[in-house]
Amino acid sequence: MTRATPRCILAVISALLLAAPAAAFELPWGKKDEALPQLSPRPVVSVVVTDLPSELRSFPGVVVAGTEVQLGFQTLGRLSARPVDVGDHVRTGALLAELTPDDLQDNVRAARSAVDAAQVRLETAQATAERTRDLAKRNVASRAQLEQAERGLKSAEAGLAQAQSELARAADAEGFARLLAPFDGVVSAVMETPGAVVGSGTPVLTLSDVNTREAVIDLPEAVLSAMPVGTEVEIQLESDSETRSTGRISRIDPLADAATRTRRLHLSMDDPTNFRLGTLIRAQRGGPRSNFVALPEAAIAGTADAPWIWIVARRGDAATVSARKVELGLRLNGLVEISAGLSAGEEVVVRGVHSLTEGQPVGERVKP
């Protein structure tokens, strides 16, 4: 058997290639690219802007007294009576609470006895001084005896003055056993009940002045910049929106609450007649009431100096997005007021705003 030469082998392979169909020996790199399937545009999470009522820009608060004091006794004692309770209206000078007066009355009696004793010593010293002066005139008493009698008189006079001062102090302390109202007001809180032993300065009750009522609200720093002191406000009862009063921001607490990170605003009321202490209110900036548009904070792209949003334009089944600059207003509870650049009825993307491009086609709308 003869061995085939390389020339013969090449000839056989060429004949087979010519006889076989071209598709049977198609090489991988010779294949044509297949057309990729057409993907539908991505859906977008968006909202259709609507006018919101101005009540969303109002803030809850409560009516408090502008003057409110905690009253206590100036001396230690046992509380024997407290004729008033929470909600009672009192007049200036009315009895609010009283201590057991036994110990204080004993101090007064002791001080009065000390005054009587000092008075007797003074009378004795005066008589001694008179006799010594007469004896000194007749050269019977020496000058040293006269000086001693005069010093005894001065000491007795000083002792009487000291005893009288102690009596006055004891009498004042006896008066401290009665707690009187310093002004007309209403008892807004009580801390002690009859029978309790209270120390000097321990709060027994809280007295609020009903003639200096005001409203207080707590706001975050982002809102405070738009509501400085002097801003006109409109206040209404939470339970009755028809009961209203105009007013203005009178002061803002300098320190924020560490837990809520808010600061307290004090609002004066022009007509507080129908606003009782402790009632809930809502307050908003004064002026005509109007609607406004707002978006979730997640819908805002760009920077603080140049914010913008994505507007969805739909024409039939096709839709694209385009960027639009806006002006921002108040921020509250996750919403941002759009003061310019947006109208009611427009569709705005609220999710994935950083993954869109200008003119990008989008699909159907998905509610957030």
C-alpha positions in Angstrom: 0.0 0.0 0.0 1.4 3.3 -1.1 1.6 6.3 1.2 -0.5 9.4 0.1 1.4 12.5 -0.6 0.5 15.9 0.9 -0.3 17.1 -2.6 -3.0 14.4 -3.0 -4.5 15.2 0.4 -4.9 18.9 -0.4 -6.6 18.0 -3.7 -9.1 15.8 -1.9 -10.0 18.5 0.6 -10.4 21.1 -2.1 -12.8 18.8 -4.0 -14.9 18.2 -0.8 -15.2 22.0 -0.2 -16.3 22.7 -3.7 -18.9 20.0 -3.5 -20.4 20.8 -0.1 -22.8 23.8 0.5 -21.2 27.0 1.7 -23.5 27.2 4.8 -22.2 23.8 6.1 -18.7 25.1 6.6 -19.5 28.7 7.7 -17.0 29.9 10.3 -18.1 31.6 13.6 -16.5 34.9 12.7 -18.2 34.9 9.4 -21.7 34.9 10.9 -23.7 38.1 10.5 -24.9 40.0 13.6 -28.5 39.2 14.6 -30.8 42.1 15.3 -31.4 42.7 19.0 -35.0 42.8 20.3 -36.5 46.3 20.6 -37.0 47.1 24.3 -39.9 49.3 25.4 -39.0 52.6 27.3 -38.7 52.3 31.1 -41.7 53.3 33.1 -41.3 56.3 35.4 -42.5 57.0 38.9 -44.2 60.4 38.7 -46.9 62.6 40.0 -49.4 64.9 38.4 -49.1 68.3 40.1 -52.2 69.6 41.7 -53.0 72.8 43.7 -52.8 72.1 47.4 -54.9 74.0 50.0 -53.1 76.6 52.0 -53.9 74.7 55.2 -50.9 72.5 54.4 -48.7 75.6 55.1 -50.3 76.0 58.6 -48.6 74.8 61.7 -50.2 73.3 64.9 -49.8 74.9 68.2 -51.4 75.6 71.6 -52.6 78.6 73.5 -50.6 79.4 76.6 -50.4 82.3 79.1 -47.9 85.0 78.4 -47.3 85.3 82.2 -47.1 82.1 84.1 -45.4 81.6 87.5 -44.9 78.7 89.9 -45.7 79.8 93.4 -44.3 78.3 96.6 -43.8 79.2 100.3 -40.8 81.2 101.5 -40.4 78.9 104.6 -40.5 75.3 105.6 -43.8 73.8 106.8 -46.6 71.4 106.4 -49.3 72.2 103.9 -52.6 72.4 105.8 -54.9 73.8 103.2 -55.2 74.4 99.5 -58.6 75.9 98.7 -58.1 76.1 95.0 -57.7 73.5 92.2 -56.8 73.4 88.5 -59.1 75.6 86.5 -60.1 77.9 89.3 -60.1 81.7 88.6 -58.7 83.8 91.4 -58.3 87.5 92.1 -55.3 89.4 93.3 -54.7 88.7 97.1 -56.9 85.5 97.1 -55.7 82.7 99.4 -54.1 79.9 97.4 -52.5 77.7 100.1 -51.7 77.7 103.8 -49.1 76.1 106.0 -49.7 74.8 109.6 -48.9 78.0 111.5 -48.1 76.5 115.0 -44.3 76.7 114.7 -44.4 80.1 113.2 -46.7 81.5 115.8 -44.4 80.1 118.5 -41.6 82.0 116.9 -43.6 85.2 117.0 -44.5 84.7 120.7 -40.9 84.0 121.5 -39.8 87.1 119.7 -42.4 89.2 121.4 -41.2 88.0 124.8 -37.7 88.9 123.9 -38.9 92.4 123.1 -40.6 92.7 126.5 -37.4 91.5 128.2 -35.3 94.0 126.2 -37.7 96.7 127.2 -37.3 95.9 130.9 -33.5 95.9 130.5 -33.7 99.3 128.8 -35.9 100.8 131.6 -33.4 99.5 134.2 -30.5 100.9 132.3 -32.2 104.3 132.0 -32.9 104.4 135.7 -29.3 103.4 136.5 -27.9 106.1 134.2 -30.2 108.8 135.7 -29.0 107.9 139.3 -25.4 107.8 138.2 -25.7 111.2 136.6 -27.2 112.7 139.8 -24.4 111.1 141.9 -21.7 112.3 139.5 -23.1 115.9 139.8 -22.6 115.7 143.6 -19.2 114.1 143.1 -20.4 110.9 144.8 -20.0 108.7 141.7 -16.8 108.6 139.8 -16.4 109.3 136.2 -15.8 105.6 135.5 -19.1 104.7 137.1 -20.9 107.3 134.9 -19.3 106.0 131.8 -20.2 102.4 132.7 -23.8 103.4 133.3 -24.0 105.2 129.9 -22.5 102.2 128.1 -25.2 100.0 129.8 -27.9 102.3 128.5 -26.6 102.2 125.0 -26.3 98.4 125.1 -29.9 98.1 126.4 -31.2 100.4 123.6 -29.4 98.3 121.0 -30.7 95.1 122.6 -34.3 96.4 122.3 -33.8 97.4 118.6 -32.4 93.9 117.9 -35.4 92.2 119.7 -37.8 94.4 117.7 -36.1 93.4 114.5 -36.4 89.7 115.4 -40.1 90.2 116.1 -40.7 91.9 112.8 -38.9 89.0 111.1 -40.9 86.4 112.9 -44.1 88.2 112.0 -43.1 88.3 108.4 -42.4 84.6 108.6 -45.8 84.0 110.0 -47.2 85.8 107.0 -45.2 83.4 104.7 -47.6 80.7 105.9 -50.3 82.1 103.6 -49.7 81.9 99.9 -51.6 84.7 98.1 -52.3 85.3 94.4 -50.0 88.1 93.1 -52.3 88.8 90.1 -55.6 87.8 88.6 -55.3 84.5 86.9 -56.3 80.8 86.6 -54.7 77.9 88.4 -53.2 75.9 85.6 -51.3 73.2 87.6 -51.0 71.9 91.2 -47.9 70.1 92.5 -48.6 69.5 96.3 -51.6 68.4 98.3 -52.6 69.1 101.9 -50.6 67.2 104.4 -47.3 67.3 102.5 -44.2 68.9 104.0 -42.9 71.5 101.6 -39.5 73.2 101.7 -38.7 76.9 101.1 -39.2 77.6 97.5 -40.8 74.3 96.6 -43.5 74.9 93.8 -47.0 74.3 95.1 -49.1 75.4 92.2 -48.8 77.3 88.9 -50.8 80.5 88.3 -51.4 81.7 84.7 -52.5 85.2 83.7 -55.5 84.9 81.4 -55.1 88.5 80.3 -51.8 87.8 78.5 -52.7 84.8 76.3 -50.5 83.9 73.3 -50.1 81.0 70.9 -46.9 79.0 70.6 -45.8 76.8 67.6 -42.6 74.8 67.0 -40.9 75.1 63.6 -37.7 73.6 62.1 -34.8 75.8 61.1 -35.7 75.5 57.4 -39.0 77.3 57.9 -37.8 79.9 60.4 -35.9 81.8 57.7 -39.2 82.7 56.0 -40.9 83.7 59.3 -38.9 86.3 61.2 -40.1 88.3 64.2 -42.9 90.7 63.3 -44.3 88.5 60.6 -48.1 88.7 60.5 -49.9 85.5 61.2 -53.5 84.2 61.1 -54.6 81.9 64.0 -57.6 79.7 64.1 -59.0 77.1 66.4 -58.3 73.5 65.5 -61.8 72.5 66.4 -63.5 75.5 64.8 -61.9 77.0 61.7 -64.4 79.9 61.9 -62.9 81.2 65.2 -59.9 83.2 64.1 -57.6 86.0 65.2 -54.9 87.9 63.6 -51.5 88.4 65.2 -47.8 88.5 64.7 -44.6 86.7 65.8 -43.5 88.4 69.0 -40.4 86.4 69.7 -38.4 83.2 68.8 -36.7 81.1 71.4 -32.9 81.4 70.8 -32.2 77.7 71.5 -33.6 74.7 69.6 -35.1 71.7 71.3 -32.4 68.9 71.3 -35.0 66.1 70.7 -37.1 67.7 68.0 -34.6 70.1 66.5 -37.2 72.8 66.4 -37.5 76.3 68.0 -40.5 77.7 69.6 -42.3 80.8 68.2 -44.5 83.0 70.4 -47.5 84.5 68.6 -49.3 87.5 70.0 -53.1 87.5 69.3 -55.1 90.7 68.5 -58.4 89.1 69.8 -57.7 86.2 72.2 -61.3 86.3 73.7 -62.4 83.0 72.2 -59.1 81.2 72.7 -59.0 79.4 76.1 -55.7 78.3 77.7 -54.6 74.9 76.4 -56.7 74.8 73.3 -55.2 73.6 70.1 -54.7 76.0 67.2 -53.3 76.2 63.7 -51.3 79.3 62.5 -50.1 80.4 59.1 -48.7 83.5 57.5 -51.1 86.4 57.2 -52.5 87.7 53.9 -54.9 86.3 51.3 -55.3 82.6 51.4 -54.2 80.8 48.2 -53.2 77.4 46.8 -49.7 76.3 46.1 -47.9 73.4 44.5 -45.4 71.1 46.2 -43.3 68.1 45.4 -41.5 65.4 47.4 -37.9 66.3 48.2 -36.8 63.2 46.1 -38.1 64.9 43.0 -35.6 67.8 43.2 -32.3 67.4 41.3 -29.4 69.8 40.8 -27.9 72.0 43.6 -29.3 74.2 46.3 -28.5 77.3 44.1 -29.8 75.8 40.8 -32.5 73.2 41.5 -34.4 71.5 38.6 -36.9 68.8 38.0 -37.8 66.4 35.2 -41.0 67.2 33.3 -42.7 64.3 31.4 -44.3 65.3 28.0 -46.7 62.8 26.6 -47.9 62.8 23.0 -50.2 59.8 22.4 -48.2 56.6 23.3 -44.8 58.4 23.2 -43.4 60.3 26.1 -40.0 62.0 26.8 -38.5 63.8 29.8 -36.9 67.3 29.9 -35.2 69.2 32.6 -36.7 72.5 34.0 -35.3 74.9 36.5 -37.6 75.8 39.4 -37.6 78.1 42.5 -38.1 76.4 45.9 -40.1 77.7 48.9 -40.8 76.2 52.3 -39.8 72.7 53.2 -41.9 70.8 55.6 -42.8 67.1 56.3 -40.9 65.8 53.2 -42.5 68.3 50.8 -40.9 71.2 49.0 -43.0 74.2 47.9 -42.4 75.1 44.2 -42.8 78.9 44.2 -42.0 79.3 40.4 -41.4 77.1 37.4 -44.3 74.6 37.8 -48.0 74.6 37.1 -50.8 72.4 38.2 -51.5 69.5 35.8 -47.9 68.9 34.8 -46.3 65.4 35.3 -43.1 65.4 37.3 -40.7 62.4 37.9 -40.2 61.8 41.6 -38.0 58.7 41.6 -34.7 58.0 39.9 -34.1 61.6 38.8 -30.4 61.1 38.7 -30.5 58.4 36.1 -32.4 60.3 33.3 -31.1 62.2 30.4 -32.5 65.1 28.4 -35.0 63.9 25.8 -34.9 60.3 27.0 -38.1 58.3 26.0 -40.0 56.9 29.0 -42.9 54.5 29.4 -46.1 54.5 31.3 -46.6 56.4 34.6 -46.3 54.5 37.9 -47.8 56.0 41.0 -45.4 56.4 43.9 
